Amino acid sequence: MHRAMTRWRDRDLGGPMYRSLFVFFIHVVMLSAALQAQETTRPSIATTRHAWDLSDEERIAARTNPGAAKARADEYLESHSLPQSTRAKVLSVPRKLVSVVDGGKTPELFLPAELFEMVVTLGLVSEDNWRDVWDPGVKAAGLPPDFWRRLERTTAAYAADLRAAQQAGLKTRELPEDRGGSDVAHALLAQLCHDRADALSASRAAFGVALDTFMYRTIAPGHLVTIFDDPEEPARLRSMARGCR
């Protein structure tokens, strides 16, 4: 582009009409480039906003965008490529990777509820907790020195649900609709989903935006989710975000 523009300047285009045409041409080229860049970045959330500033609906829309999901899956497969013989040994039944949510690259795609579960599980419920690893992030986010002690109070019911689910051998990311019927597992998953939303709301009231800052700066970057076979359903993510209500 630079050489082409230089050649144009070397020609006899000094008249007012030619100068006007030249300026108009440059404006058209710049506008076209800007529109093309906007179209390319539309499936992702390439803005100046922080990852913790987005609404749940914005996260869900970006996360379930088919084109963007495929691009993330393709990028992941390319960077984690294995010889075909090795793949055959790893997967007895071939599965199709349809999406990847990598907190190191797209932290904004995680729901706060997902990150909050990690905070409570690995910070309060697990005996081998991650507090010492996360404490620099706690401080950097502006959370108080007694953060973990106060978090225990705002998450007591939810932490009890997590312990009960672990003892029952349930996956705590499951939702009640993942298990039909009205058995004990279904009831426990429903209670866990309700209490998670309530605990997140109470914790946000106690700590403000510093809690979300901590989750998206410190928790999300070490978190990776791979989705196989079926694309994620927006309705399911909304259900999790709303406490299955």
C-alpha positions as CSV (number, residue, x, y, z in Angstrom):
1,M,0.0,0.0,0.0
2,H,2.8,2.4,0.9
3,R,4.6,1.8,-2.5
4,A,1.4,2.2,-4.4
5,M,0.6,5.5,-2.7
6,T,4.2,6.7,-3.4
7,R,3.8,6.0,-7.1
8,W,0.6,8.0,-7.1
9,R,2.3,10.9,-5.6
10,D,5.1,10.8,-8.2
11,R,2.6,11.3,-11.0
12,D,1.2,14.6,-12.1
13,L,-1.8,14.6,-9.8
14,G,-1.4,18.1,-8.5
15,G,-4.7,19.5,-9.7
16,P,-7.6,20.1,-7.2
17,M,-9.8,17.4,-8.8
18,Y,-7.2,14.7,-8.6
19,R,-6.3,15.6,-5.0
20,S,-10.0,15.3,-4.1
21,L,-10.2,11.9,-5.8
22,F,-7.1,10.7,-4.1
23,V,-8.4,11.8,-0.6
24,F,-11.7,10.1,-1.3
25,F,-10.0,6.9,-2.4
26,I,-8.0,6.8,0.9
27,H,-11.1,7.4,3.0
28,V,-12.9,4.5,1.2
29,V,-9.9,2.2,1.8
30,M,-9.7,3.1,5.5
31,L,-13.5,2.6,5.9
32,S,-13.4,-0.7,4.2
33,A,-10.5,-1.9,6.4
34,A,-12.3,-0.7,9.6
35,L,-15.5,-2.6,8.6
36,Q,-13.6,-5.7,7.8
37,A,-11.8,-5.6,11.2
38,Q,-15.1,-5.1,13.0
39,E,-16.7,-8.1,11.2
40,T,-13.7,-10.3,12.0
41,T,-13.8,-9.5,15.8
42,R,-17.6,-9.6,16.2
43,P,-17.9,-13.2,17.4
44,S,-15.6,-12.5,20.3
45,I,-15.8,-9.6,22.9
46,A,-12.9,-7.5,21.8
47,T,-13.6,-4.4,23.8
48,T,-11.9,-2.2,26.3
49,R,-14.2,-3.5,29.1
50,H,-12.8,-5.7,31.8
51,A,-13.8,-9.4,31.7
52,W,-15.7,-9.0,34.9
53,D,-17.8,-6.1,33.5
54,L,-19.9,-8.2,31.1
55,S,-23.4,-9.4,31.7
56,D,-24.3,-13.1,31.8
57,E,-26.3,-12.6,28.5
58,E,-23.2,-11.2,26.8
59,R,-21.0,-14.0,28.0
60,I,-23.6,-16.6,26.9
61,A,-24.1,-15.1,23.5
62,A,-20.3,-15.0,22.8
63,R,-19.7,-18.4,24.2
64,T,-22.4,-20.2,22.2
65,N,-21.7,-18.3,18.9
66,P,-21.2,-21.2,16.5
67,G,-18.5,-19.6,14.4
68,A,-16.5,-18.4,17.4
69,A,-16.9,-21.8,19.2
70,K,-15.5,-23.7,16.1
71,A,-12.6,-21.3,15.8
72,R,-11.6,-21.8,19.5
73,A,-11.9,-25.6,19.0
74,D,-9.8,-25.5,15.8
75,E,-7.1,-23.4,17.5
76,Y,-7.0,-25.8,20.5
77,L,-6.7,-28.9,18.2
78,E,-3.9,-27.2,16.2
79,S,-1.9,-26.3,19.3
80,H,-2.5,-29.7,21.0
81,S,-2.2,-31.9,17.9
82,L,-1.2,-35.5,18.4
83,P,-0.2,-38.2,15.9
84,Q,-3.2,-40.3,14.8
85,S,-1.8,-43.4,16.4
86,T,-1.5,-41.6,19.8
87,R,-5.1,-40.3,19.5
88,A,-6.4,-43.8,18.9
89,K,-4.8,-45.0,22.1
90,V,-6.2,-42.0,24.1
91,L,-9.8,-42.2,22.8
92,S,-11.3,-45.6,22.2
93,V,-14.4,-43.9,20.8
94,P,-13.6,-40.8,18.6
95,R,-15.3,-37.7,19.9
96,K,-15.7,-34.3,18.2
97,L,-14.4,-31.3,20.0
98,V,-17.0,-28.5,19.4
99,S,-15.8,-25.7,21.7
100,V,-13.1,-24.7,24.2
101,V,-13.3,-22.1,26.9
102,D,-9.8,-21.2,27.9
103,G,-9.6,-18.8,30.8
104,G,-6.0,-17.8,29.8
105,K,-7.3,-16.5,26.5
106,T,-11.0,-15.7,26.9
107,P,-11.8,-15.4,30.6
108,E,-14.9,-13.4,29.9
109,L,-16.6,-16.5,28.5
110,F,-16.9,-18.1,31.9
111,L,-20.0,-17.5,34.0
112,P,-19.4,-16.0,37.4
113,A,-21.2,-19.0,38.9
114,E,-18.6,-21.4,37.4
115,L,-15.7,-19.4,38.7
116,F,-17.4,-18.9,42.1
117,E,-17.7,-22.7,42.5
118,M,-14.0,-23.1,42.1
119,V,-13.4,-20.4,44.7
120,V,-15.6,-22.1,47.2
121,T,-14.6,-25.7,46.4
122,L,-10.8,-25.1,46.3
123,G,-10.7,-22.3,48.8
124,L,-13.1,-23.6,51.5
125,V,-14.3,-27.1,50.9
126,S,-11.1,-29.0,49.9
127,E,-8.8,-29.9,52.7
128,D,-5.8,-29.3,50.4
129,N,-6.9,-25.8,49.6
130,W,-5.4,-23.2,47.2
131,R,-5.5,-20.2,49.5
132,D,-1.7,-19.7,49.6
133,V,-1.6,-19.8,45.8
134,W,-4.5,-17.4,45.4
135,D,-3.7,-14.9,48.2
136,P,-1.6,-12.6,46.0
137,G,-4.6,-12.3,43.7
138,V,-6.9,-11.7,46.7
139,K,-4.7,-8.8,47.7
140,A,-4.3,-7.4,44.2
141,A,-8.1,-7.4,43.6
142,G,-8.6,-5.3,46.7
143,L,-10.3,-7.9,48.9
144,P,-9.9,-7.6,52.7
145,P,-7.3,-9.5,54.7
146,D,-10.1,-11.6,56.3
147,F,-11.6,-12.5,53.0
148,W,-11.6,-16.2,53.5
149,R,-13.1,-16.1,57.0
150,R,-15.9,-13.8,55.8
151,L,-16.5,-15.9,52.7
152,E,-17.2,-18.9,54.9
153,R,-20.1,-17.0,56.4
154,T,-21.6,-16.0,53.1
155,T,-21.3,-19.5,51.6
156,A,-22.1,-21.8,54.5
157,A,-25.2,-23.4,53.0
158,Y,-23.5,-23.7,49.5
159,A,-20.3,-25.2,51.0
160,A,-22.5,-27.8,52.8
161,D,-24.2,-28.7,49.5
162,L,-20.8,-29.2,47.8
163,R,-19.6,-31.5,50.5
164,A,-22.9,-33.5,50.3
165,A,-22.6,-33.7,46.5
166,Q,-19.0,-34.9,46.7
167,Q,-20.0,-37.6,49.3
168,A,-22.8,-38.7,46.9
169,G,-20.4,-38.9,44.0
170,L,-22.2,-36.2,42.0
171,K,-20.6,-33.9,39.6
172,T,-21.3,-30.5,41.1
173,R,-21.6,-28.8,37.6
174,E,-24.6,-31.0,36.8
175,L,-28.0,-29.3,36.8
176,P,-31.2,-30.8,38.0
177,E,-32.4,-31.2,34.4
178,D,-29.4,-33.4,33.7
179,R,-31.0,-36.0,35.9
180,G,-34.7,-36.6,35.3
181,G,-37.1,-37.6,38.0
182,S,-37.4,-36.5,41.6
183,D,-34.7,-38.7,43.3
184,V,-32.3,-37.7,46.0
185,A,-29.6,-36.7,43.4
186,H,-32.0,-34.5,41.5
187,A,-33.1,-32.7,44.7
188,L,-29.5,-32.2,45.9
189,L,-28.5,-30.8,42.6
190,A,-31.4,-28.4,42.6
191,Q,-30.5,-27.2,46.1
192,L,-26.9,-26.8,45.2
193,C,-27.8,-24.7,42.2
194,H,-30.1,-22.5,44.2
195,D,-27.6,-22.0,47.0
196,R,-24.8,-21.3,44.6
197,A,-26.7,-18.3,43.2
198,D,-27.7,-17.1,46.6
199,A,-24.1,-17.4,48.0
200,L,-22.7,-15.6,45.0
201,S,-25.2,-12.8,45.5
202,A,-24.5,-12.5,49.2
203,S,-20.7,-12.6,48.6
204,R,-21.0,-9.8,46.0
205,A,-22.9,-7.7,48.5
206,A,-20.2,-8.3,51.0
207,F,-17.1,-7.7,48.8
208,G,-18.4,-5.7,45.8
209,V,-16.7,-5.8,42.4
210,A,-13.4,-6.9,44.0
211,L,-14.8,-10.5,44.2
212,D,-15.5,-10.6,40.4
213,T,-12.1,-8.9,39.8
214,F,-10.4,-11.7,41.7
215,M,-12.4,-14.4,40.0
216,Y,-11.6,-13.2,36.4
217,R,-8.0,-12.2,37.1
218,T,-6.9,-15.1,39.3
219,I,-9.3,-18.0,38.9
220,A,-10.2,-17.9,35.2
221,P,-6.7,-18.0,33.8
222,G,-6.0,-21.4,35.2
223,H,-9.3,-22.9,34.1
224,L,-10.0,-24.7,30.8
225,V,-13.3,-26.4,29.7
226,T,-13.5,-28.6,26.6
227,I,-17.0,-29.4,25.1
228,F,-17.4,-32.5,23.0
229,D,-20.1,-33.7,20.5
230,D,-23.0,-31.3,21.3
231,P,-22.7,-27.5,21.3
232,E,-23.5,-25.8,24.6
233,E,-27.1,-24.7,24.9
234,P,-27.8,-21.1,25.9
235,A,-30.8,-22.2,28.0
236,R,-28.6,-24.5,30.1
237,L,-26.1,-21.7,30.8
238,R,-28.9,-19.3,31.7
239,S,-30.3,-21.8,34.1
240,M,-26.9,-22.1,35.9
241,A,-26.5,-18.3,36.0
242,R,-30.0,-17.9,37.5
243,G,-29.7,-20.6,40.1
244,C,-32.0,-23.0,38.2
245,R,-35.0,-20.8,38.9
